[in-house]
Each structure stands twice: as C-alpha cells, then as structure tokens.
Amino acid sequence: MIGRKQELNLQFQQIADGALLVFAFWIAHILRYYATWWLGLDRPIASFNEFRWVLFVLMPFGPIVLEMQGYYNHILQKSLWKWLTQIGRAAVLLGALLAVCWFFFHLDVPSRAVLLLFGALAMLVLVLRERLTILYLRNKASSGKYRENVLLAGVPLDMQQLEKTFTPEQMMEMEIVGRIDIDTQPISALIEALHEHAVSRVIFAGGHSHLNRLQEAIAACEVEGVEAWLLADFIKTAIARPDFDVLGNRPMLVFRTTPEISWSLLIKGIIDRVGGALLLVPCSVLMIVATIAIKLTSPGPIIFRQTRAGKHGKPFTMYKFRTMVTDAEMRQAELAAFNEMSGPVFKIDNDPRVTPVGRLLRKLSIDEFPQLFNVLQGHMSLVGPRPLPMYEVEKFENTAQRRRLSVKPGLTCLWQVSGRNEVSDFHEWVRLDLKYIDNWSIWLDLKILLKTVPVVLLGWGAK
C-alpha cells in the first residue's frame, strides 16, 4: 500500500477496530447479563445503559493504543504471537484508562466477568479482522485486477536500490510495468510507456546531478496528469527523518530528528497535564511536610528557582525545594576541584552545601516535586531529558550534545532510571538522552515512569 491509499486504508482499519471493540464489550455484557438466568447466578448486573461511558473510551482510544504498539505496521510479516502480544499491551493501557475514568469520575464499573469476557472477545475479533484483512490483500494481489501500474524512472542503480526497499504490502498493491533510464532514454520513451501501460504513478530515483533531466520528466508527467514521486535521499542524513510539508504554498522537504506532530505527541501532552495534576494530590502531603521542615531548619526561601534550558534551549524558571544553604551558587567555584562529573555538569558526593533536611529530600526525590507545576505550565514533561542550568548548557564541548534540547525536558528519563548520580560520565548521560529521543514512543514513556517508581521510593542512585 502506498501513498494516500495506505493512509485511507489505515484509517478504515482503525475505525473498524474501534467498532469491533464496542461490539465485543456489548456482547460480553449480554452474555453476562443473561447468564443470570441461564446459569442460575445469584448476582444480576445492571443494564447496558449504565456502562455506555465505556464506549466513549473504547471507540476513540482503542485504535490509538493499538497504533502505539505497532499493531498496524508490517501486517504481512508478523506472527500470530506478535499480534497477540501487541493486543495484550494495548489491553493493559485500555484497562488503566478505564480504571482512571472509573476512579476519578465515579462511574459504574462493569463486573469482572464482563471485563474478562470482553478481553477474550476483543482479542478474538481483532485477530479475526486482521486475518481477514491479510486474506483480502493476498487475494487482491493474486487476482492482479486492482494493482496499480507504476513506472520507475531514473538511474538504473538507484532504481534497483529503491526496489529492494519495497515492503511486501507495497508490492501487493502495485505492478512495476517498466523502467526508464533517464540517462540514455529520451523523455518520449517515458511518455510512450505512460500510454502503453496506463500508468497511474511514476517514481523517480536519481541523484542531484540528474535534477535537470528529472525536472523535464516530472514536467512531462504533469502534462499527462500522472502522479510523479521523487526519491529525495540524494540529501544524505545520518539521524534526521525526511518528511514533506507546504509553507506559503511552496513544497518543502523537512528533515526531523525529533518525533513529528502526531496523535502520540498529543496524547503525551495530555498525559503530562493530567498526570501532573493527579500526582499533585498524593504528593501534596509530602510537599507540606517538606515546606515546614525547610522553614524550621534553614533560613532562606523554601522554593529554589533557577533558570534552566527548555526545549531548543529556551530559558524557563524551574522550581525545586531548596536543599542547600542560601549562598550555595556563590560557593560552587571553590568546590570546582571536587567535581565528580565529566563535562560541563557539576556534581559532587556529600556536597557540604546541602542541609541535613535537604539531603533527606534529595534521597527521596521530594525536592523535585515542585517541578510538577513546571509540567502543568507546559515548560516540562513527565518524561524527557533532565533540564540543565543555562550556564552548563553554554559550556557544551560538542555541539551535537545540544540535540538533547530538541525535546521538552522532563522529570525523569533513561538517565534517571539508570543509576542517576552513579553515571559520572556526561557523554554517557547524553547518550542515554539521545537514545530516548531516537526511540521515543508513548510505551517507552510509560515504561520509564513505571521504572521511576522504585527508583524514587528506594532512593537508588540518589545523593
């Protein structure tokens, strides 16, 4: 499947899966509802109308959590076990979402039997739908009636390399009816092939040295009303992912090293705001205790404010409970010789500037709790590279280290769950941050958040 057709097919599958999840829940409720009479159970359940709120969660969020698990990717190359694993992960996320809605909105919760039946039925109908989709695609490809006639044009070597990258799904949707060498064949040969094979799209593969010939060929496709796709990897990048966009009605080729705007990023933003607000509730008691302890044991402000580097290095004011004496920043120069961290970051074990109460707050990570307000303000995320002071960012030795600033900073990240202060090499710290950026997903965020819980409770790596 290629182009817009692939996008439409994906959207259709997601709508179908949302409807199937609703259907599975309805059937699960019916089975449990009538089991009261069929099996003579003593515990009747409420009517379906009491649980209609579940449908408003399943229909939109079911396909989203499935997509987050890669459920819709490479459907012809996955085993049944892979399907079941992805559905199982999605079920965990959906279950957590339903539990949050039930708890905070005081909604009626379905019985355990309904939820168990729903889980089994949902897995059955989703796998069945996917098997039918694969069967349909294979039958469609074998018949050849609906395959799209595609013409390749460009330099032979580039065309060969391009063909090797086509996925089985793409090859099932198109028929390569010819190859035009723009170095040796005239534009008239391209036009002839368009007419002879009723071509609907031409894919061009050529280097920057062939741009003039490519432009002529694309202009010919324009006159014929045939789509022209240009392979744009003549601009080599090591990390950035190319994309296409329009700016001021002009076509733009965009290279991104960070996740592009998507439903997943939107969900991440929602999780940040909602999660930050929810975390303030259980943390509020500890924050009150910390406030009193700091006030009674050490003169000076309770909250420490410092300018830190946000997304793309934009400064913002970060909040922490004050854990040091008030003149700590002025005394840092005299302690520079004891710095245990390589690079621009300053950290030492048993820092003499830390107060007794501050040491306990750091050990339990309570000093970081005020940053939940930074999350609510949109300056930080729950998960992301830890924000550094502006003066440390300005000392970066390698400009590539600034790529950790390409996403919003967070309360926790891979560094936080990999030993925190036990990591003394700044290059290793940056490597973990870039690993997070390059492999980001909602699922990765959730795994980091779950790993952060024991790190905070047990004080692993904290100083």
ZAMARGU-4260 file (C-alpha; in steps of 0.2 Angstrom, whole numbers, plus 5000, padded with zeros to 4 digits):
<rodrens>
0) 5000/5000/5000 | 5007/5017/4995 | 5003/5035/4997 | 4986/5041/5001 | 4978/5024/4999
5) 4989/5017/5013 | 4983/5031/5024 | 4965/5029/5020 | 4966/5010/5022 | 4974/5013/5039
10) 4960/5025/5045 | 4947/5012/5039 | 4955/4998/5049 | 4956/5009/5064 | 4938/5014/5063
15) 4933/4996/5061 | 4944/4991/5076 | 4935/5004/5087 | 4918/4997/5081 | 4924/4979/5085
20) 4929/4984/5102 | 4912/4992/5106 | 4904/4976/5099 | 4915/4965/5109 | 4910/4974/5125
25) 4892/4974/5121 | 4892/4955/5118 | 4902/4952/5134 | 4889/4962/5144 | 4874/4952/5135
30) 4882/4935/5139 | 4885/4940/5157 | 4868/4948/5159 | 4858/4933/5153 | 4870/4921/5162
35) 4860/4926/5177 | 4845/4916/5171 | 4854/4903/5160 | 4866/4898/5174 | 4856/4902/5189
40) 4868/4915/5196 | 4864/4925/5211 | 4871/4941/5206 | 4862/4950/5192 | 4871/4965/5184
45) 4865/4982/5179 | 4858/4986/5162 | 4870/4990/5147 | 4864/5009/5149 | 4874/5010/5165
50) 4890/5007/5156 | 4888/5017/5140 | 4903/5028/5146 | 4915/5013/5142 | 4910/5015/5123
55) 4916/5033/5123 | 4933/5027/5129 | 4934/5011/5118 | 4929/5019/5101 | 4942/5033/5100
60) 4956/5027/5112 | 4956/5008/5107 | 4963/5011/5089 | 4976/5024/5097 | 4983/5012/5109
65) 4984/4998/5096 | 4994/5010/5085 | 5005/5014/5099 | 5010/4996/5100 | 5014/4995/5081
70) 4998/4984/5078 | 4995/4992/5061 | 5014/4990/5055 | 5020/4977/5043 | 5004/4966/5044
75) 5011/4953/5032 | 5027/4950/5041 | 5021/4947/5059 | 5017/4931/5068 | 5001/4927/5077
80) 5011/4928/5094 | 5017/4946/5089 | 4998/4951/5086 | 4993/4944/5102 | 5007/4952/5112
85) 5003/4969/5104 | 4984/4967/5108 | 4989/4962/5126 | 4999/4978/5129 | 4985/4988/5122
90) 4973/4979/5133 | 4984/4984/5148 | 4984/5003/5143 | 4965/5002/5140 | 4962/4994/5156
95) 4972/5008/5165 | 4962/5021/5156 | 4946/5014/5161 | 4951/5012/5179 | 4956/5031/5179
100) 4939/5036/5172 | 4930/5025/5184 | 4940/5031/5199 | 4940/5050/5196 | 4923/5052/5188
105) 4914/5039/5200 | 4907/5029/5186 | 4898/5012/5187 | 4912/4999/5184 | 4907/4983/5174
110) 4908/4966/5183 | 4924/4956/5182 | 4916/4943/5172 | 4911/4956/5159 | 4929/4963/5158
115) 4936/4945/5156 | 4924/4941/5143 | 4927/4957/5134 | 4946/4954/5134 | 4944/4937/5127
120) 4931/4943/5114 | 4941/4958/5109 | 4957/4948/5106 | 4947/4936/5095 | 4938/4949/5084
125) 4954/4959/5082 | 4964/4944/5077 | 4950/4938/5066 | 4949/4955/5057 | 4967/4956/5054
130) 4967/4938/5047 | 4953/4943/5035 | 4962/4959/5030 | 4978/4949/5026 | 4967/4936/5016
135) 4959/4950/5007 | 4976/4958/5002 | 4983/4942/4996 | 4968/4938/4985 | 4968/4955/4978
140) 4986/4954/4974 | 4984/4936/4966 | 4970/4942/4955 | 4980/4957/4949 | 4964/4967/4944
145) 4966/4981/4957 | 4985/4983/4957 | 4992/5000/4952 | 5003/5001/4937 | 5019/5010/4942
150) 5033/5016/4932 | 5051/5018/4938 | 5062/5031/4931 | 5080/5037/4935 | 5097/5029/4936
155) 5097/5010/4935 | 5107/5008/4951 | 5096/5020/4961 | 5081/5011/4954 | 5087/4994/4959
160) 5091/5000/4977 | 5074/5008/4978 | 5065/4992/4973 | 5074/4982/4987 | 5066/4994/5000
165) 5048/4990/4994 | 5038/4980/5008 | 5028/4965/5004 | 5012/4976/5007 | 5018/4989/4994
170) 5022/4975/4981 | 5005/4968/4983 | 4997/4985/4979 | 5007/4989/4963 | 5014/4982/4947
175) 5030/4989/4941 | 5027/4989/4922 | 5043/4997/4916 | 5059/5006/4920 | 5065/5021/4911
180) 5084/5026/4911 | 5084/5045/4910 | 5102/5045/4906 | 5100/5035/4890 | 5082/5036/4885
185) 5073/5052/4879 | 5058/5059/4888 | 5047/5052/4873 | 5051/5035/4879 | 5043/5039/4896
190) 5028/5046/4888 | 5026/5031/4877 | 5027/5020/4892 | 5014/5030/4901 | 5002/5027/4887
195) 5006/5009/4884 | 5004/5003/4902 | 4990/5015/4908 | 5002/5021/4922 | 4995/5030/4937
200) 5011/5035/4945 | 5029/5037/4941 | 5043/5035/4954 | 5059/5044/4950 | 5076/5039/4958
205) 5091/5049/4953 | 5105/5059/4961 | 5106/5078/4962 | 5117/5078/4946 | 5102/5072/4937
210) 5090/5086/4943 | 5088/5094/4926 | 5083/5078/4917 | 5071/5074/4932 | 5063/5091/4931
215) 5060/5088/4912 | 5052/5071/4916 | 5042/5077/4930 | 5035/5091/4919 | 5030/5078/4906
220) 5020/5068/4920 | 5012/5085/4924 | 5006/5087/4907 | 4999/5069/4906 | 4991/5071/4923
225) 5001/5057/4930 | 5007/5057/4948 | 5026/5060/4950 | 5035/5054/4965 | 5053/5059/4968
230) 5065/5049/4979 | 5073/5063/4990 | 5088/5053/4998 | 5101/5062/4987 | 5102/5073/5003
235) 5111/5061/5015 | 5107/5062/5033 | 5113/5051/5047 | 5099/5054/5060 | 5085/5066/5053
240) 5070/5058/5045 | 5064/5067/5029 | 5046/5072/5028 | 5036/5083/5016 | 5026/5099/5020
245) 5020/5115/5012 | 5025/5133/5018 | 5017/5148/5009 | 5011/5137/4995 | 5029/5131/4992
250) 5034/5112/4993 | 5046/5109/5007 | 5057/5094/5011 | 5058/5093/5030 | 5071/5084/5040
255) 5067/5080/5058 | 5077/5072/5072 | 5063/5073/5084 | 5045/5065/5083 | 5034/5074/5071
260) 5017/5081/5077 | 5005/5066/5079 | 4992/5058/5089 | 5005/5051/5100 | 5013/5068/5104
265) 4995/5075/5108 | 4992/5060/5120 | 5009/5063/5128 | 5004/5081/5131 | 4988/5076/5139
270) 4996/5063/5150 | 5008/5077/5155 | 4995/5089/5161 | 4983/5076/5168 | 4996/5066/5176
275) 5005/5081/5183 | 4988/5087/5191 | 4984/5069/5198 | 5002/5067/5205 | 5000/5083/5215
280) 4986/5075/5225 | 4996/5062/5233 | 5012/5072/5233 | 5004/5087/5242 | 5005/5080/5260
285) 5024/5077/5257 | 5026/5094/5250 | 5018/5102/5265 | 5029/5092/5277 | 5044/5097/5266
290) 5039/5115/5267 | 5038/5115/5286 | 5054/5106/5288 | 5064/5118/5277 | 5056/5133/5285
295) 5061/5127/5303 | 5078/5121/5300 | 5086/5133/5287 | 5085/5151/5284 | 5080/5157/5267
300) 5067/5154/5254 | 5058/5137/5253 | 5057/5136/5234 | 5073/5137/5224 | 5071/5145/5207
305) 5084/5143/5194 | 5084/5147/5175 | 5086/5131/5165 | 5087/5127/5147 | 5070/5121/5140
310) 5065/5115/5123 | 5078/5121/5110 | 5087/5130/5124 | 5073/5142/5128 | 5075/5148/5146
315) 5062/5145/5159 | 5061/5146/5178 | 5062/5128/5186 | 5056/5126/5204 | 5063/5114/5217
320) 5063/5113/5236 | 5078/5122/5242 | 5090/5108/5248 | 5106/5119/5250 | 5112/5134/5260
325) 5107/5151/5253 | 5124/5155/5246 | 5127/5138/5238 | 5129/5145/5220 | 5142/5158/5225
330) 5152/5144/5234 | 5152/5132/5219 | 5168/5140/5212 | 5178/5135/5227 | 5172/5117/5226
335) 5176/5115/5207 | 5191/5104/5210 | 5180/5091/5218 | 5168/5089/5204 | 5165/5071/5201
340) 5155/5073/5184 | 5164/5075/5167 | 5159/5088/5155 | 5150/5104/5160 | 5139/5097/5173
345) 5144/5100/5192 | 5140/5086/5204 | 5149/5080/5220 | 5146/5067/5233 | 5142/5073/5251
350) 5141/5091/5245 | 5144/5102/5260 | 5132/5115/5254 | 5117/5103/5256 | 5107/5104/5273
355) 5103/5089/5283 | 5084/5091/5278 | 5090/5094/5260 | 5100/5078/5260 | 5084/5068/5265
360) 5073/5077/5252 | 5086/5073/5239 | 5087/5055/5244 | 5068/5053/5242 | 5067/5064/5227
365) 5055/5075/5236 | 5065/5091/5231 | 5059/5088/5213 | 5040/5088/5217 | 5038/5107/5214
370) 5043/5103/5196 | 5025/5096/5193 | 5020/5115/5192 | 5033/5116/5178 | 5024/5102/5169
375) 5007/5110/5172 | 5014/5126/5164 | 5020/5117/5149 | 5038/5120/5152 | 5042/5102/5156
380) 5036/5085/5153 | 5034/5070/5164 | 5047/5061/5154 | 5061/5069/5145 | 5080/5074/5147
385) 5083/5082/5163 | 5084/5101/5161 | 5102/5109/5164 | 5106/5126/5170 | 5109/5139/5156
390) 5127/5141/5161 | 5130/5122/5160 | 5122/5122/5143 | 5134/5136/5137 | 5149/5125/5141
395) 5144/5111/5130 | 5160/5105/5122 | 5152/5096/5107 | 5138/5105/5098 | 5130/5088/5095
400) 5126/5087/5113 | 5113/5101/5111 | 5102/5089/5102 | 5096/5084/5119 | 5087/5101/5119
405) 5077/5096/5104 | 5063/5090/5115 | 5054/5096/5131 | 5064/5092/5147 | 5056/5081/5159
410) 5055/5075/5177 | 5063/5058/5173 | 5071/5049/5159 | 5083/5035/5155 | 5097/5043/5165
415) 5086/5044/5180 | 5082/5025/5180 | 5100/5020/5175 | 5108/5025/5191 | 5106/5044/5191
420) 5121/5050/5200 | 5130/5034/5198 | 5133/5039/5180 | 5148/5051/5181 | 5152/5052/5163
425) 5142/5067/5154 | 5144/5058/5137 | 5135/5043/5144 | 5121/5054/5151 | 5119/5062/5134
430) 5120/5045/5125 | 5105/5040/5136 | 5095/5056/5132 | 5098/5054/5113 | 5093/5035/5114
435) 5077/5041/5122 | 5074/5054/5108 | 5078/5042/5094 | 5067/5028/5101 | 5053/5039/5108
440) 5035/5031/5110 | 5021/5033/5122 | 5025/5015/5128 | 5043/5020/5131 | 5037/5034/5142
445) 5026/5023/5152 | 5040/5010/5155 | 5051/5024/5161 | 5038/5031/5173 | 5035/5013/5180
450) 5054/5011/5182 | 5055/5028/5191 | 5043/5022/5205 | 5055/5010/5213 | 5070/5022/5210
455) 5061/5036/5219 | 5054/5025/5233 | 5071/5016/5236 | 5082/5031/5233 | 5093/5021/5220
460) 5107/5032/5214 | 5101/5047/5223 | 5113/5059/5233
</rodrens>
